[in-house]
Amino acid sequence: MSMASIGIVLIIACAVLLVPVLWVIGIYNGLVTLRNLYKNAFAQIDVQLKRRYDLIPNLVETVKGYIQHERETLEAVIIARNTAYSASARAAADPGNQQAIQSLGRAEGELNGVLSRLMAVAEAYPDLKANQNMLALQEELTSTENKVSFSRQAYNDAVTHYNTSRETFPSNIIAGVFNFGEAALFVTDNPTERNAPKVSF
């Protein structure tokens, strides 16, 4: 066998070995990219949720002067806000953790429920509805709720794209070997609480 023939055989052998390696690298890098995209999308939700959590104590303080006898509702809002804030911090630390995202969904569902109750109670107070601070908070909350909804949709789209990629053949093989776990959608548990609380007066 001539040196030229040996060289050709070696080139073919290297190509045969190199193609699968490049294929694995390509799929792996694609999964990493998709995972980073959904983590970045969650970071956008986190920014809006923090803004929302910052507004809620101001809302409670504004409402408190008008509906002091509704202390139980006000306390429920603060407790739900604090629970959601903690759940959000856990989810932000690891957006790939399904339990953390599902916990946040439950906490947000509860917060939406108590905020809706608070808004329903506040409807009965004309002076509160006309309060300038309340009107400003209403506008900020509405804007923030819209941004949360938009960010949540972007996150869920990114998660769906990532999960579809990691579950389809042949990506599922690489995902299994390199432990690309399933990501959780960000949804609230209670279907009646999936809509943002109405904050109009």
C-alpha positions, -999 to 999 in steps of 0.1 A, spaced: 0 0 0 15 33 -10 19 63 13 -8 82 -7 -33 53 -1 -25 52 36 -30 90 38 -64 87 21 -74 60 45 -63 81 74 -82 111 61 -114 90 56 -110 75 91 -106 109 107 -136 122 88 -157 92 99 -147 99 135 -150 137 133 -185 138 118 -203 122 149 -182 144 173 -192 176 154 -228 164 154 -228 159 192 -211 193 197 -237 209 175 -267 194 194 -251 201 227 -244 238 219 -280 241 205 -294 228 238 -272 252 258 -283 281 237 -320 272 242 -315 268 280 -298 302 282 -327 317 262 -353 305 287 -332 315 317 -328 350 302 -366 351 295 -372 343 332 -348 371 342 -372 395 324 -401 381 344 -381 385 376 -375 422 369 -413 428 365 -423 407 395 -399 427 417 -414 459 405 -448 445 413 -438 433 448 -424 468 455 -457 484 445 -479 462 467 -468 476 501 -475 511 488 -509 500 477 -517 485 511 -505 516 529 -527 538 506 -558 516 511 -552 511 548 -563 546 557 -597 541 541 -606 505 549 -590 498 584 -618 474 593 -606 451 564 -574 443 583 -577 406 575 -577 413 538 -548 437 541 -528 412 561 -536 384 536 -522 406 508 -489 412 526 -485 375 535 -492 365 499 -468 392 486 -440 380 509 -446 343 500 -445 352 463 -414 373 468 -396 344 484 -408 320 457 -396 344 430 -362 346 446 -359 308 446 -370 305 410 -347 333 399 -317 315 415 -325 284 394 -350 289 366 -343 253 355 -357 240 388 -392 227 380 -403 227 417 -392 264 421 -411 275 390 -442 256 401 -440 270 436 -438 305 421 -469 297 400 -489 287 431 -477 317 450 -486 341 422 -520 325 419 -526 331 456 -513 367 454 -536 374 424 -565 360 444 -560 382 474 -552 413 453 -585 408 435 -603 406 468 -586 438 479 -596 456 447 -632 444 451 -633 458 487 -617 491 475 -644 495 449 -669 504 477 -649 535 487 -654 565 464 -629 586 483 -602 559 478 -610 556 441 -604 593 437 -572 594 457 -543 606 435 -518 582 451 -542 553 444 -547 564 408 -510 565 403 -505 531 419 -533 518 397 -516 530 366 -482 515 376 -497 482 387 -517 479 354 -485 486 334 -465 462 355 -492 434 352 -491 438 314 -453 435 314 -455 404 336 -480 388 312 -458 396 282 -427 384 299 -444 352 311 -455 345 275 -420 350 262 -406 327 289 -432 300 282 -424 301 245 -387 298 252 -393 268 276 -416 251 250 -389 255 223 -362 241 247 -384 212 259 -394 203 223 -357 203 213 -346 182 242 -374 156 236 -370 151 199 -347 126 183 -317 127 182 -314 156 206 -330 135 233 -300 112 234 -276 141 239 -300 158 264 -301 125 284 -263 120 284 -256 156 295 -285 159 319 -305 186 302 -336 184 324 -371 194 315 -380 231 322 -413 240 337 -438 264 322 -447 294 344 -485 290 350 -508 296 380 -525 265 394 -560 280 398 -575 287 363 -597 315 378 -565 332 389 -546 331 356 -557 365 347 -540 395 363 -560 411 391 -582 440 379 -569 472 393 -592 497 377 -614 520 397 
